Amino acid sequence: MASKHERVKAILLQHGKESRRKYNWPWLDGRYLTRRRANKFLLGAIIDFQVPANSAWDTAQNFAETALGDPPLLWQRIRDFTPREWDARFPTYKLHRFRWAHTRVRHIAGRVVGKFGGDFRDAFEGKSARKVLGILETELKVGPAIARMIVGALIDTGHLQGQSDLKPDRHVRRVLGRVYQQSEITARQALTLARQICPNSSWVLDNPLYDIGKRFCKARQPLCANCPLNTVCRYRLDGEREAPQEFASYGSTDQSSRGPRAQICRVGRQCSGHGPRHKTSQVLPYVPSPGRRMRPPAPSSGGEDTHSGRTPCARC
């Protein structure tokens, strides 16, 4: 029988074949990569974090082509701004929602100009994937996650040969965490787990994990029934086994609440015998305090949607 790693890998690779055509790397299509296109790709990549999906690439295009007029030496043009001038254009250019990320673009521009003459192609052409990853992390200092994404994109488009790790963004961390541990995991844990699933090159798992996290395994109200990983997902399988049947029609579960599976009451206008309930009050077992007499829950009256003496609300 195949191990869980093997089953997860098979599902992800199959989903990757189906979803690959949905996502393309901007400016990297085609065999010949011009200097303008390579530089715009690098700009979009280094601002592609903690922003809505695909907005970084649109922002990079609007900035380079509209605000700067699509210069042949994009990084030199950015480097020509003085620090004060560049900082003053933060609200105008809107490259990123964080000011420090806006400032970092100019710092990286200085490194691209100083080490590669303003042409990003010189950082990867004729080099191995491992070498390019080192250049991005140590020389250009774009950050490890973005460096992995850039190397992976160059591999996907045929501009680089070799192996690479995936980018452990929030979608990847959430999907892998739920499949194996029921909750989101850290970036380091996601990298370790991805390398165990696919030792040769975990980058092949990046696109299917991203697509599943974006379309099915959402942070709130995940679409587990339609998820390709629902047959191997611990979040889905353990949740179904542990959900109490007697409260199945009364609400959902909350792991962060008191007890292993505290219930969130969402039915009924009033808790029997204890007055109106709050919209998201917890439903806990009805246990009187020692030495204290408590009135038992009153039977439900006709026409009222109550707990019918089952349990009172925790906040009553």
Secondary structure, DSSP 8 states (H G I E B T S, - for coil): ---HHHHHHHHHHHHHHHHGGG---TT--SSS--HHHHHHHHHHHHT-SSS-TTHHHHHHHIIIIIIS---SSHHHHHHTS-HHHHHHTHHHH---SSHHHHHHHHHHHHHHHHHHTT-GGGGTTT--HHHHHHIIIIIS---HHHHHHHHHHHHHTTS--S-------HHHHHHHHHHHHSS---HHHHHHHHHHH-SS-GGGGHHHHHHHHHHTS-SSS--GGG-TTTTT-HHHHHHHHHS-STTTTTEEEETTSSSTTEEEE-S-SB-TTS-B--TT-EE------TT----------TT----TTS--BTT-
